[in-house]
Amino acid sequence: MLNASAAKHFVERLVDDGYEVCAIGKFYVLTDPAEAQASDRLHDFLRAFGPRDHLTADIAAHLHRIGRYIPLETVD
């Protein structure tokens, strides 16, 4: 099980490896690459990294800090 300090490393690794990841509100999305080899590498990394549901808010917060987010529209 990962601790909260791993969220930054998780995001940095994905970004450094060229994967598309961004926050939407307090959640994050990660696109699966179209190329089979890149997709396999991503899935291997995610499996090796381990469970991260408990890090969702920390990962999203870090993505916001580095400008990788989709703003949510608010309705008045």
PyMOL Python script that loads the backbone (N, CA, C, O; Angstrom):
from pymol import cmd

cmd.read_pdbstr("""\
ATOM      1  N   MET A   1       0.848  -1.187   0.000  1.00  0.00           N
ATOM      2  CA  MET A   1       0.000   0.000   0.000  1.00  0.00           C
ATOM      3  C   MET A   1       0.889   1.244   0.000  1.00  0.00           C
ATOM      4  O   MET A   1       1.861   1.330   0.751  1.00  0.00           O
ATOM      5  N   LEU A   2       0.547   2.172  -0.829  1.00  0.00           N
ATOM      6  CA  LEU A   2       1.334   3.395  -0.946  1.00  0.00           C
ATOM      7  C   LEU A   2       0.909   4.415   0.088  1.00  0.00           C
ATOM      8  O   LEU A   2      -0.224   4.392   0.568  1.00  0.00           O
ATOM      9  N   ASN A   3       1.825   5.317   0.431  1.00  0.00           N
ATOM     10  CA  ASN A   3       1.453   6.406   1.321  1.00  0.00           C
ATOM     11  C   ASN A   3       1.206   7.659   0.478  1.00  0.00           C
ATOM     12  O   ASN A   3       1.504   7.678  -0.716  1.00  0.00           O
ATOM     13  N   ALA A   4       0.666   8.691   1.098  1.00  0.00           N
ATOM     14  CA  ALA A   4       0.271   9.899   0.372  1.00  0.00           C
ATOM     15  C   ALA A   4       1.452  10.585  -0.317  1.00  0.00           C
ATOM     16  O   ALA A   4       1.258  11.251  -1.334  1.00  0.00           O
ATOM     17  N   SER A   5       2.655  10.440   0.204  1.00  0.00           N
ATOM     18  CA  SER A   5       3.812  11.091  -0.425  1.00  0.00           C
ATOM     19  C   SER A   5       4.140  10.491  -1.793  1.00  0.00           C
ATOM     20  O   SER A   5       4.913  11.074  -2.552  1.00  0.00           O
ATOM     21  N   ALA A   6       3.567   9.345  -2.109  1.00  0.00           N
ATOM     22  CA  ALA A   6       3.817   8.701  -3.398  1.00  0.00           C
ATOM     23  C   ALA A   6       3.019   9.341  -4.532  1.00  0.00           C
ATOM     24  O   ALA A   6       3.313   9.090  -5.701  1.00  0.00           O
ATOM     25  N   ALA A   7       2.020  10.159  -4.215  1.00  0.00           N
ATOM     26  CA  ALA A   7       1.183  10.763  -5.253  1.00  0.00           C
ATOM     27  C   ALA A   7       2.018  11.604  -6.214  1.00  0.00           C
ATOM     28  O   ALA A   7       1.834  11.524  -7.429  1.00  0.00           O
ATOM     29  N   LYS A   8       2.922  12.400  -5.683  1.00  0.00           N
ATOM     30  CA  LYS A   8       3.766  13.251  -6.524  1.00  0.00           C
ATOM     31  C   LYS A   8       4.626  12.401  -7.444  1.00  0.00           C
ATOM     32  O   LYS A   8       4.726  12.680  -8.639  1.00  0.00           O
ATOM     33  N   HIS A   9       5.242  11.372  -6.897  1.00  0.00           N
ATOM     34  CA  HIS A   9       6.081  10.481  -7.710  1.00  0.00           C
ATOM     35  C   HIS A   9       5.250   9.820  -8.808  1.00  0.00           C
ATOM     36  O   HIS A   9       5.699   9.719  -9.950  1.00  0.00           O
ATOM     37  N   PHE A  10       4.060   9.376  -8.472  1.00  0.00           N
ATOM     38  CA  PHE A  10       3.164   8.734  -9.433  1.00  0.00           C
ATOM     39  C   PHE A  10       2.902   9.660 -10.615  1.00  0.00           C
ATOM     40  O   PHE A  10       3.055   9.262 -11.770  1.00  0.00           O
ATOM     41  N   VAL A  11       2.505  10.905 -10.320  1.00  0.00           N
ATOM     42  CA  VAL A  11       2.201  11.879 -11.367  1.00  0.00           C
ATOM     43  C   VAL A  11       3.449  12.199 -12.187  1.00  0.00           C
ATOM     44  O   VAL A  11       3.399  12.202 -13.417  1.00  0.00           O
ATOM     45  N   GLU A  12       4.556  12.466 -11.520  1.00  0.00           N
ATOM     46  CA  GLU A  12       5.778  12.830 -12.234  1.00  0.00           C
ATOM     47  C   GLU A  12       6.227  11.728 -13.174  1.00  0.00           C
ATOM     48  O   GLU A  12       6.679  12.001 -14.286  1.00  0.00           O
ATOM     49  N   ARG A  13       6.108  10.507 -12.740  1.00  0.00           N
ATOM     50  CA  ARG A  13       6.503   9.376 -13.593  1.00  0.00           C
ATOM     51  C   ARG A  13       5.621   9.295 -14.829  1.00  0.00           C
ATOM     52  O   ARG A  13       6.118   9.092 -15.937  1.00  0.00           O
ATOM     53  N   LEU A  14       4.316   9.452 -14.645  1.00  0.00           N
ATOM     54  CA  LEU A  14       3.411   9.404 -15.790  1.00  0.00           C
ATOM     55  C   LEU A  14       3.699  10.532 -16.773  1.00  0.00           C
ATOM     56  O   LEU A  14       3.759  10.309 -17.982  1.00  0.00           O
ATOM     57  N   VAL A  15       3.877  11.736 -16.255  1.00  0.00           N
ATOM     58  CA  VAL A  15       4.145  12.896 -17.106  1.00  0.00           C
ATOM     59  C   VAL A  15       5.491  12.732 -17.813  1.00  0.00           C
ATOM     60  O   VAL A  15       5.595  12.965 -19.017  1.00  0.00           O
ATOM     61  N   ASP A  16       6.513  12.334 -17.071  1.00  0.00           N
ATOM     62  CA  ASP A  16       7.846  12.149 -17.665  1.00  0.00           C
ATOM     63  C   ASP A  16       7.840  11.094 -18.768  1.00  0.00           C
ATOM     64  O   ASP A  16       8.581  11.203 -19.745  1.00  0.00           O
ATOM     65  N   ASP A  17       7.004  10.078 -18.605  1.00  0.00           N
ATOM     66  CA  ASP A  17       6.925   9.014 -19.604  1.00  0.00           C
ATOM     67  C   ASP A  17       5.998   9.368 -20.765  1.00  0.00           C
ATOM     68  O   ASP A  17       5.836   8.583 -21.700  1.00  0.00           O
ATOM     69  N   GLY A  18       5.389  10.557 -20.700  1.00  0.00           N
ATOM     70  CA  GLY A  18       4.589  11.045 -21.820  1.00  0.00           C
ATOM     71  C   GLY A  18       3.130  10.625 -21.837  1.00  0.00           C
ATOM     72  O   GLY A  18       2.464  10.751 -22.865  1.00  0.00           O
ATOM     73  N   TYR A  19       2.624  10.130 -20.721  1.00  0.00           N
ATOM     74  CA  TYR A  19       1.222   9.718 -20.683  1.00  0.00           C
ATOM     75  C   TYR A  19       0.319  10.910 -20.392  1.00  0.00           C
ATOM     76  O   TYR A  19       0.710  11.838 -19.683  1.00  0.00           O
ATOM     77  N   GLU A  20      -0.880  10.879 -20.939  1.00  0.00           N
ATOM     78  CA  GLU A  20      -1.858  11.940 -20.738  1.00  0.00           C
ATOM     79  C   GLU A  20      -2.614  11.682 -19.440  1.00  0.00           C
ATOM     80  O   GLU A  20      -3.366  10.713 -19.329  1.00  0.00           O
ATOM     81  N   VAL A  21      -2.409  12.552 -18.467  1.00  0.00           N
ATOM     82  CA  VAL A  21      -3.077  12.440 -17.178  1.00  0.00           C
ATOM     83  C   VAL A  21      -3.480  13.839 -16.748  1.00  0.00           C
ATOM     84  O   VAL A  21      -2.697  14.781 -16.870  1.00  0.00           O
ATOM     85  N   CYS A  22      -4.713  13.979 -16.241  1.00  0.00           N
ATOM     86  CA  CYS A  22      -5.156  15.292 -15.763  1.00  0.00           C
ATOM     87  C   CYS A  22      -6.227  15.103 -14.694  1.00  0.00           C
ATOM     88  O   CYS A  22      -6.878  14.063 -14.602  1.00  0.00           O
ATOM     89  N   ALA A  23      -6.379  16.145 -13.898  1.00  0.00           N
ATOM     90  CA  ALA A  23      -7.392  16.141 -12.841  1.00  0.00           C
ATOM     91  C   ALA A  23      -8.685  16.718 -13.384  1.00  0.00           C
ATOM     92  O   ALA A  23      -8.690  17.599 -14.244  1.00  0.00           O
ATOM     93  N   ILE A  24      -9.763  16.202 -12.865  1.00  0.00           N
ATOM     94  CA  ILE A  24     -11.092  16.763 -13.084  1.00  0.00           C
ATOM     95  C   ILE A  24     -11.723  16.815 -11.703  1.00  0.00           C
ATOM     96  O   ILE A  24     -12.140  15.793 -11.158  1.00  0.00           O
ATOM     97  N   GLY A  25     -11.787  18.011 -11.148  1.00  0.00           N
ATOM     98  CA  GLY A  25     -12.258  18.149  -9.773  1.00  0.00           C
ATOM     99  C   GLY A  25     -11.303  17.447  -8.828  1.00  0.00           C
ATOM    100  O   GLY A  25     -10.096  17.684  -8.868  1.00  0.00           O
ATOM    101  N   LYS A  26     -11.841  16.580  -7.973  1.00  0.00           N
ATOM    102  CA  LYS A  26     -11.025  15.850  -6.999  1.00  0.00           C
ATOM    103  C   LYS A  26     -10.624  14.470  -7.494  1.00  0.00           C
ATOM    104  O   LYS A  26     -10.163  13.631  -6.721  1.00  0.00           O
ATOM    105  N   PHE A  27     -10.805  14.244  -8.789  1.00  0.00           N
ATOM    106  CA  PHE A  27     -10.472  12.953  -9.396  1.00  0.00           C
ATOM    107  C   PHE A  27      -9.450  13.172 -10.502  1.00  0.00           C
ATOM    108  O   PHE A  27      -9.114  14.312 -10.823  1.00  0.00           O
ATOM    109  N   TYR A  28      -8.960  12.099 -11.079  1.00  0.00           N
ATOM    110  CA  TYR A  28      -8.029  12.228 -12.191  1.00  0.00           C
ATOM    111  C   TYR A  28      -8.364  11.183 -13.251  1.00  0.00           C
ATOM    112  O   TYR A  28      -8.961  10.144 -12.966  1.00  0.00           O
ATOM    113  N   VAL A  29      -7.962  11.492 -14.480  1.00  0.00           N
ATOM    114  CA  VAL A  29      -8.160  10.563 -15.592  1.00  0.00           C
ATOM    115  C   VAL A  29      -6.824  10.338 -16.274  1.00  0.00           C
ATOM    116  O   VAL A  29      -5.957  11.211 -16.302  1.00  0.00           O
ATOM    117  N   LEU A  30      -6.687   9.161 -16.812  1.00  0.00           N
ATOM    118  CA  LEU A  30      -5.468   8.738 -17.476  1.00  0.00           C
ATOM    119  C   LEU A  30      -5.887   8.032 -18.752  1.00  0.00           C
ATOM    120  O   LEU A  30      -6.614   7.040 -18.703  1.00  0.00           O
ATOM    121  N   THR A  31      -5.434   8.534 -19.896  1.00  0.00           N
ATOM    122  CA  THR A  31      -5.824   7.904 -21.162  1.00  0.00           C
ATOM    123  C   THR A  31      -4.895   6.747 -21.472  1.00  0.00           C
ATOM    124  O   THR A  31      -3.692   6.798 -21.214  1.00  0.00           O
ATOM    125  N   ASP A  32      -5.475   5.718 -22.024  1.00  0.00           N
ATOM    126  CA  ASP A  32      -4.723   4.545 -22.435  1.00  0.00           C
ATOM    127  C   ASP A  32      -4.159   4.829 -23.824  1.00  0.00           C
ATOM    128  O   ASP A  32      -4.923   5.117 -24.746  1.00  0.00           O
ATOM    129  N   PRO A  33      -2.845   4.757 -23.995  1.00  0.00           N
ATOM    130  CA  PRO A  33      -2.257   5.048 -25.302  1.00  0.00           C
ATOM    131  C   PRO A  33      -2.769   4.093 -26.382  1.00  0.00           C
ATOM    132  O   PRO A  33      -3.072   2.930 -26.114  1.00  0.00           O
ATOM    133  N   ALA A  34      -2.856   4.608 -27.592  1.00  0.00           N
ATOM    134  CA  ALA A  34      -3.334   3.798 -28.717  1.00  0.00           C
ATOM    135  C   ALA A  34      -2.308   2.735 -29.116  1.00  0.00           C
ATOM    136  O   ALA A  34      -2.674   1.639 -29.541  1.00  0.00           O
ATOM    137  N   GLU A  35      -1.034   3.064 -28.977  1.00  0.00           N
ATOM    138  CA  GLU A  35       0.021   2.124 -29.348  1.00  0.00           C
ATOM    139  C   GLU A  35       0.090   0.991 -28.324  1.00  0.00           C
ATOM    140  O   GLU A  35       0.137   1.236 -27.119  1.00  0.00           O
ATOM    141  N   ALA A  36       0.095  -0.227 -28.805  1.00  0.00           N
ATOM    142  CA  ALA A  36       0.053  -1.399 -27.929  1.00  0.00           C
ATOM    143  C   ALA A  36       1.233  -1.456 -26.961  1.00  0.00           C
ATOM    144  O   ALA A  36       1.044  -1.757 -25.782  1.00  0.00           O
ATOM    145  N   GLN A  37       2.445  -1.171 -27.437  1.00  0.00           N
ATOM    146  CA  GLN A  37       3.622  -1.235 -26.551  1.00  0.00           C
ATOM    147  C   GLN A  37       3.528  -0.204 -25.436  1.00  0.00           C
ATOM    148  O   GLN A  37       3.829  -0.510 -24.282  1.00  0.00           O
ATOM    149  N   ALA A  38       3.113   1.013 -25.769  1.00  0.00           N
ATOM    150  CA  ALA A  38       2.979   2.071 -24.761  1.00  0.00           C
ATOM    151  C   ALA A  38       1.889   1.707 -23.762  1.00  0.00           C
ATOM    152  O   ALA A  38       2.025   1.958 -22.564  1.00  0.00           O
ATOM    153  N   SER A  39       0.819   1.121 -24.253  1.00  0.00           N
ATOM    154  CA  SER A  39      -0.265   0.701 -23.378  1.00  0.00           C
ATOM    155  C   SER A  39       0.203  -0.396 -22.423  1.00  0.00           C
ATOM    156  O   SER A  39      -0.114  -0.367 -21.234  1.00  0.00           O
ATOM    157  N   ASP A  40       0.952  -1.353 -22.941  1.00  0.00           N
ATOM    158  CA  ASP A  40       1.487  -2.433 -22.099  1.00  0.00           C
ATOM    159  C   ASP A  40       2.414  -1.876 -21.022  1.00  0.00           C
ATOM    160  O   ASP A  40       2.349  -2.299 -19.868  1.00  0.00           O
ATOM    161  N   ARG A  41       3.287  -0.917 -21.397  1.00  0.00           N
ATOM    162  CA  ARG A  41       4.200  -0.310 -20.414  1.00  0.00           C
ATOM    163  C   ARG A  41       3.416   0.424 -19.332  1.00  0.00           C
ATOM    164  O   ARG A  41       3.746   0.342 -18.149  1.00  0.00           O
ATOM    165  N   LEU A  42       2.374   1.144 -19.750  1.00  0.00           N
ATOM    166  CA  LEU A  42       1.545   1.866 -18.780  1.00  0.00           C
ATOM    167  C   LEU A  42       0.888   0.893 -17.812  1.00  0.00           C
ATOM    168  O   LEU A  42       0.915   1.110 -16.601  1.00  0.00           O
ATOM    169  N   HIS A  43       0.303  -0.165 -18.330  1.00  0.00           N
ATOM    170  CA  HIS A  43      -0.381  -1.126 -17.465  1.00  0.00           C
ATOM    171  C   HIS A  43       0.608  -1.846 -16.539  1.00  0.00           C
ATOM    172  O   HIS A  43       0.275  -2.144 -15.392  1.00  0.00           O
ATOM    173  N   ASP A  44       1.801  -2.122 -17.024  1.00  0.00           N
ATOM    174  CA  ASP A  44       2.834  -2.718 -16.166  1.00  0.00           C
ATOM    175  C   ASP A  44       3.196  -1.760 -15.026  1.00  0.00           C
ATOM    176  O   ASP A  44       3.316  -2.170 -13.871  1.00  0.00           O
ATOM    177  N   PHE A  45       3.368  -0.471 -15.370  1.00  0.00           N
ATOM    178  CA  PHE A  45       3.684   0.532 -14.347  1.00  0.00           C
ATOM    179  C   PHE A  45       2.571   0.625 -13.308  1.00  0.00           C
ATOM    180  O   PHE A  45       2.846   0.657 -12.108  1.00  0.00           O
ATOM    181  N   LEU A  46       1.326   0.670 -13.755  1.00  0.00           N
ATOM    182  CA  LEU A  46       0.197   0.790 -12.826  1.00  0.00           C
ATOM    183  C   LEU A  46       0.106  -0.422 -11.906  1.00  0.00           C
ATOM    184  O   LEU A  46      -0.152  -0.279 -10.711  1.00  0.00           O
ATOM    185  N   ARG A  47       0.316  -1.613 -12.460  1.00  0.00           N
ATOM    186  CA  ARG A  47       0.297  -2.830 -11.637  1.00  0.00           C
ATOM    187  C   ARG A  47       1.418  -2.800 -10.604  1.00  0.00           C
ATOM    188  O   ARG A  47       1.201  -3.120  -9.435  1.00  0.00           O
ATOM    189  N   ALA A  48       2.612  -2.417 -11.036  1.00  0.00           N
ATOM    190  CA  ALA A  48       3.763  -2.390 -10.131  1.00  0.00           C
ATOM    191  C   ALA A  48       3.609  -1.311  -9.059  1.00  0.00           C
ATOM    192  O   ALA A  48       4.065  -1.481  -7.928  1.00  0.00           O
ATOM    193  N   PHE A  49       2.965  -0.206  -9.419  1.00  0.00           N
ATOM    194  CA  PHE A  49       2.799   0.879  -8.457  1.00  0.00           C
ATOM    195  C   PHE A  49       1.877   0.469  -7.324  1.00  0.00           C
ATOM    196  O   PHE A  49       2.055   0.904  -6.186  1.00  0.00           O
ATOM    197  N   GLY A  50       0.899  -0.359  -7.624  1.00  0.00           N
ATOM    198  CA  GLY A  50       0.009  -0.869  -6.587  1.00  0.00           C
ATOM    199  C   GLY A  50      -1.255  -0.053  -6.411  1.00  0.00           C
ATOM    200  O   GLY A  50      -1.523   0.873  -7.176  1.00  0.00           O
ATOM    201  N   PRO A  51      -2.037  -0.406  -5.388  1.00  0.00           N
ATOM    202  CA  PRO A  51      -3.307   0.278  -5.137  1.00  0.00           C
ATOM    203  C   PRO A  51      -3.101   1.773  -4.913  1.00  0.00           C
ATOM    204  O   PRO A  51      -2.156   2.190  -4.243  1.00  0.00           O
ATOM    205  N   ARG A  52      -3.993   2.562  -5.478  1.00  0.00           N
ATOM    206  CA  ARG A  52      -3.855   4.010  -5.321  1.00  0.00           C
ATOM    207  C   ARG A  52      -5.181   4.719  -5.115  1.00  0.00           C
ATOM    208  O   ARG A  52      -5.230   5.949  -5.146  1.00  0.00           O
ATOM    209  N   ASP A  53      -6.255   3.976  -4.906  1.00  0.00           N
ATOM    210  CA  ASP A  53      -7.550   4.618  -4.660  1.00  0.00           C
ATOM    211  C   ASP A  53      -7.480   5.597  -3.499  1.00  0.00           C
ATOM    212  O   ASP A  53      -8.103   6.658  -3.540  1.00  0.00           O
ATOM    213  N   HIS A  54      -6.732   5.250  -2.475  1.00  0.00           N
ATOM    214  CA  HIS A  54      -6.621   6.122  -1.305  1.00  0.00           C
ATOM    215  C   HIS A  54      -5.814   7.391  -1.606  1.00  0.00           C
ATOM    216  O   HIS A  54      -5.784   8.307  -0.784  1.00  0.00           O
ATOM    217  N   LEU A  55      -5.165   7.456  -2.765  1.00  0.00           N
ATOM    218  CA  LEU A  55      -4.368   8.614  -3.157  1.00  0.00           C
ATOM    219  C   LEU A  55      -5.076   9.521  -4.164  1.00  0.00           C
ATOM    220  O   LEU A  55      -4.503  10.519  -4.600  1.00  0.00           O
ATOM    221  N   THR A  56      -6.294   9.193  -4.533  1.00  0.00           N
ATOM    222  CA  THR A  56      -6.982   9.927  -5.593  1.00  0.00           C
ATOM    223  C   THR A  56      -6.973  11.436  -5.358  1.00  0.00           C
ATOM    224  O   THR A  56      -6.620  12.193  -6.262  1.00  0.00           O
ATOM    225  N   ALA A  57      -7.347  11.879  -4.182  1.00  0.00           N
ATOM    226  CA  ALA A  57      -7.391  13.325  -3.901  1.00  0.00           C
ATOM    227  C   ALA A  57      -5.996  13.937  -3.946  1.00  0.00           C
ATOM    228  O   ALA A  57      -5.833  15.054  -4.435  1.00  0.00           O
ATOM    229  N   ASP A  58      -4.980  13.222  -3.442  1.00  0.00           N
ATOM    230  CA  ASP A  58      -3.601  13.727  -3.469  1.00  0.00           C
ATOM    231  C   ASP A  58      -3.072  13.812  -4.897  1.00  0.00           C
ATOM    232  O   ASP A  58      -2.392  14.775  -5.254  1.00  0.00           O
ATOM    233  N   ILE A  59      -3.381  12.814  -5.708  1.00  0.00           N
ATOM    234  CA  ILE A  59      -2.961  12.827  -7.110  1.00  0.00           C
ATOM    235  C   ILE A  59      -3.626  13.984  -7.840  1.00  0.00           C
ATOM    236  O   ILE A  59      -2.961  14.719  -8.570  1.00  0.00           O
ATOM    237  N   ALA A  60      -4.925  14.155  -7.652  1.00  0.00           N
ATOM    238  CA  ALA A  60      -5.649  15.255  -8.296  1.00  0.00           C
ATOM    239  C   ALA A  60      -5.102  16.606  -7.849  1.00  0.00           C
ATOM    240  O   ALA A  60      -4.951  17.515  -8.665  1.00  0.00           O
ATOM    241  N   ALA A  61      -4.806  16.744  -6.562  1.00  0.00           N
ATOM    242  CA  ALA A  61      -4.274  18.010  -6.045  1.00  0.00           C
ATOM    243  C   ALA A  61      -2.926  18.323  -6.688  1.00  0.00           C
ATOM    244  O   ALA A  61      -2.666  19.469  -7.056  1.00  0.00           O
ATOM    245  N   HIS A  62      -2.075  17.319  -6.824  1.00  0.00           N
ATOM    246  CA  HIS A  62      -0.774  17.558  -7.451  1.00  0.00           C
ATOM    247  C   HIS A  62      -0.955  17.941  -8.921  1.00  0.00           C
ATOM    248  O   HIS A  62      -0.261  18.829  -9.416  1.00  0.00           O
ATOM    249  N   LEU A  63      -1.863  17.293  -9.611  1.00  0.00           N
ATOM    250  CA  LEU A  63      -2.128  17.640 -11.004  1.00  0.00           C
ATOM    251  C   LEU A  63      -2.610  19.083 -11.122  1.00  0.00           C
ATOM    252  O   LEU A  63      -2.229  19.790 -12.055  1.00  0.00           O
ATOM    253  N   HIS A  64      -3.443  19.522 -10.184  1.00  0.00           N
ATOM    254  CA  HIS A  64      -3.883  20.926 -10.178  1.00  0.00           C
ATOM    255  C   HIS A  64      -2.683  21.851 -10.001  1.00  0.00           C
ATOM    256  O   HIS A  64      -2.573  22.865 -10.691  1.00  0.00           O
ATOM    257  N   ARG A  65      -1.786  21.508  -9.081  1.00  0.00           N
ATOM    258  CA  ARG A  65      -0.627  22.357  -8.810  1.00  0.00           C
ATOM    259  C   ARG A  65       0.273  22.526 -10.028  1.00  0.00           C
ATOM    260  O   ARG A  65       0.879  23.582 -10.212  1.00  0.00           O
ATOM    261  N   ILE A  66       0.361  21.500 -10.854  1.00  0.00           N
ATOM    262  CA  ILE A  66       1.246  21.592 -12.018  1.00  0.00           C
ATOM    263  C   ILE A  66       0.494  21.986 -13.287  1.00  0.00           C
ATOM    264  O   ILE A  66       1.048  21.933 -14.385  1.00  0.00           O
ATOM    265  N   GLY A  67      -0.761  22.377 -13.132  1.00  0.00           N
ATOM    266  CA  GLY A  67      -1.529  22.890 -14.269  1.00  0.00           C
ATOM    267  C   GLY A  67      -2.119  21.842 -15.189  1.00  0.00           C
ATOM    268  O   GLY A  67      -2.499  22.155 -16.318  1.00  0.00           O
ATOM    269  N   ARG A  68      -2.203  20.618 -14.733  1.00  0.00           N
ATOM    270  CA  ARG A  68      -2.783  19.549 -15.548  1.00  0.00           C
ATOM    271  C   ARG A  68      -4.175  19.225 -15.015  1.00  0.00           C
ATOM    272  O   ARG A  68      -4.375  18.234 -14.313  1.00  0.00           O
ATOM    273  N   TYR A  69      -5.126  20.080 -15.363  1.00  0.00           N
ATOM    274  CA  TYR A  69      -6.499  19.856 -14.906  1.00  0.00           C
ATOM    275  C   TYR A  69      -7.481  20.439 -15.914  1.00  0.00           C
ATOM    276  O   TYR A  69      -7.147  21.319 -16.707  1.00  0.00           O
ATOM    277  N   ILE A  70      -8.680  19.927 -15.855  1.00  0.00           N
ATOM    278  CA  ILE A  70      -9.787  20.439 -16.656  1.00  0.00           C
ATOM    279  C   ILE A  70     -10.701  21.158 -15.681  1.00  0.00           C
ATOM    280  O   ILE A  70     -11.243  20.536 -14.768  1.00  0.00           O
ATOM    281  N   PRO A  71     -10.883  22.479 -15.865  1.00  0.00           N
ATOM    282  CA  PRO A  71     -11.708  23.219 -14.919  1.00  0.00           C
ATOM    283  C   PRO A  71     -13.175  22.777 -14.992  1.00  0.00           C
ATOM    284  O   PRO A  71     -13.711  22.498 -16.065  1.00  0.00           O
ATOM    285  N   LEU A  72     -13.787  22.724 -13.842  1.00  0.00           N
ATOM    286  CA  LEU A  72     -15.204  22.397 -13.778  1.00  0.00           C
ATOM    287  C   LEU A  72     -16.005  23.701 -13.875  1.00  0.00           C
ATOM    288  O   LEU A  72     -15.686  24.691 -13.215  1.00  0.00           O
ATOM    289  N   GLU A  73     -17.013  23.681 -14.682  1.00  0.00           N
ATOM    290  CA  GLU A  73     -17.892  24.852 -14.799  1.00  0.00           C
ATOM    291  C   GLU A  73     -18.863  24.829 -13.627  1.00  0.00           C
ATOM    292  O   GLU A  73     -19.369  23.774 -13.246  1.00  0.00           O
ATOM    293  N   THR A  74     -19.109  25.974 -13.075  1.00  0.00           N
ATOM    294  CA  THR A  74     -20.094  26.078 -11.987  1.00  0.00           C
ATOM    295  C   THR A  74     -21.317  26.809 -12.507  1.00  0.00           C
ATOM    296  O   THR A  74     -21.210  27.730 -13.317  1.00  0.00           O
ATOM    297  N   VAL A  75     -22.455  26.396 -12.042  1.00  0.00           N
ATOM    298  CA  VAL A  75     -23.711  27.022 -12.439  1.00  0.00           C
ATOM    299  C   VAL A  75     -24.242  27.798 -11.256  1.00  0.00           C
ATOM    300  O   VAL A  75     -24.373  27.259 -10.157  1.00  0.00           O
ATOM    301  N   ASP A  76     -24.550  29.073 -11.482  1.00  0.00           N
ATOM    302  CA  ASP A  76     -25.090  29.908 -10.396  1.00  0.00           C
ATOM    303  C   ASP A  76     -26.587  29.765 -10.311  1.00  0.00           C
ATOM    304  O   ASP A  76     -27.219  30.389  -9.460  1.00  0.00           O
TER     305      ASP A  76
END
""", "prot")
cmd.dss("prot")
cmd.show_as("cartoon", "prot")
cmd.util.cbc("prot")
cmd.orient("prot")
